Structure formats: structure tokens, C-alpha cells
Amino acid sequence: MQLRLAIVSKERNEIVQIRARKLRLECFTGVDDKANFITSRCKVSQKSYIYFGNDINDIEAMNHAAISLAPNDAEPRAKDVATFVGKSSGGNGFVREGLEYIRSLIGRG
């Protein structure tokens, strides 16, 4: 199984790029329609990706994901569509918690 990890952000902020470089992730900024971007630009079909989101502009991509995850401080509508809502907030361990959840689903937890 090949994994492709990336940050897809609406923000056009150098801080997002810096964080992506630190994490050695692909980074796409200024993306308004994330669901369309993932399926057309990244050539990933619906229901074959995992999506971490926390805001209104993430909801469509979350709806098309196989698994979607939201932190406990996410916009309530994003939490409503998430497969998994973490106990942690964004920036305070949520990504690690989400990865542990995914790991448990694939039987390595």
C-alpha cells in the first residue's frame, strides 16, 4: 500500500509551507474546493482517502473521504460529518490521536 501525505489548505500563508517542509509533506495552498482538488489534481478517487479537517471549508472533502477526522475544537458542522472526533484539540495532539485511531482500524493498534 502506498500512502501519499499532503497538507491542502485554503490559506496562502508561509507558515503552512514552513510546517509542511518541517514534516516533509507535500503542501498545496490557496485551495478553495478541496474535494475537487484531491480528486482531480491529486488524482485520488472519492472514498479512497483519509481527511483531517476542522472547518466549514473541509466538510465536502470530509464527506467524500473514506475516513474523516476532526479535533474536539472543530466547527460543529465538521464534527457532525466526521467519522472520528478526537478528544484532543487542533495543535494539542489531535493529529497523533487521529493517526492512532487509523492505526487501530488497520489492525496494528
N, C-alpha and C positions, 0 to 999 in steps of 0.2 A: 504494500500500500504506500503510495506516495502522498505526502502532505505538502500543501503549499500554504504558508502562513503569510498574512499581509495585514496591514492597517489600511482601512478605507475610511477616509474622514471627509466630512463636509468642510472642515476648517482648512484654511490656507495659512497655516501657522508653522513657522520654522521649528518651533518646539516639538511639533508632531514628527517632523523629519528627523530631528536630533534623537528623539526617543526611539524611532524605528531603526536608525543606524546603530544605536547602542544595543538594541535587541537583535540586530542582524535580520530585520524583517523588510520585506518589500513594503513600500508606502505609496499610497495614492491619495492625493489631497484635492480639495475642491470638487468633490463628487456629490452631486445633488441627488441623483437617483441611484442609490447603492445597489438595489436589487438588479436593475438593468445592467449596471456596470459589472457586477460579479458574473452575470450570465453571458453578457456579450463581450466585454473587453477581456475578462479573465477566462472566458470560455469554460465556465463551471455551470453545470446544469442545476436546475432547481432541485431541491431535496437531496443534494449531494454535497452540501457544505454545512459547516458549523459556524454560527454567527454570535458574537458577543455584542450586545447593544444596550443602550441606556436612554435613548431619547426618541422623540416622535419621528425624526427622520430615519430611524433604524427599523421601524415597525414593518415596512413592506419587505425588507431583506430578511427580517426575522421570520415573517410569515412563510417565506419561500425556502427557508433553511430546513435541513433535516433535524437539526437541534439548534435551539436558540437559547441564549443565556443572558440574564440581566442581573445587575447588582441590586442590593436592597434599597439603594437610594435612587434607583432609576425612575424615570417618568412613569406614573401609574399605568398608562396605556401600553408602554413597552413591557412592563412586568406582566400585564394581562395576557400578552401573546407569547411570552417566554415559556419554553419547555422547562427551564430551571431558573429559579430566582434564588440567588445566593443570600447567605446571612451577612456577608461582608459588603461593604460599600466600595464604589469605584475608587481606586487608588489606595485601598486598605486591605489588600489580599484577595480581592474578587477574582482576578484572573487565575491565581493559583487555585482558589476554591473551584472555579469552573473547570480547570484542567483536571483536577482530582475527580470531579463528577464525571467528566468524559472518560477518564481512565477507568472508573468503576463500571461504566457501561460496556466497555470493550473487554472486561474480564481480567484486567491487570491491576485491579484495586484491591 
